[in-house]
């Protein structure tokens, strides 16, 4: 299982709407509004790095109101 945090910037005033929409995506385990340089932080998981990439590109980035994402894979030792 591959997990990642996805840091999301949104259009002004759309963070809550974007967070709610992202939470409905299969593979997303958490989606929270935050303050700071990013507006929403998402936790997602998939079976492989390729599947995670597809989830982010095809589903998360397709949510209306998103202007930029930064994906931070979780590493375990």
FENRA-V25171 format. One line per field, one symbol per residue. phi: phi as a letter, one per 30 degrees, with the letter a starting at -180 (. if undefined). psi: psi as a letter, one per 30 degrees, with the letter a starting at -180 (. if undefined). burial: # if it has 24 or more other C-alpha atoms within 12 Angstrom, else .. A space follows every 10 residues. Layout:
BEGIN
phi: ???
psi: ???
burial: ???
END
This chain:
BEGIN
phi: .cbacccbcb deiceddded ddddddjdca abdbcjdccb cccbbadadd ddededddcd ddddjdcabb cbddcbc
psi: kkllkjkkkl lkggeeeeee eeffkkfkfk jkkllaflfk kkklllflee eeeeeeefee ffkkfkfklk kjkkkk.
burial: ..######## ....##.### ###.#.##.# ###....### ######.... .##.##...# #.#.##.### #......
END
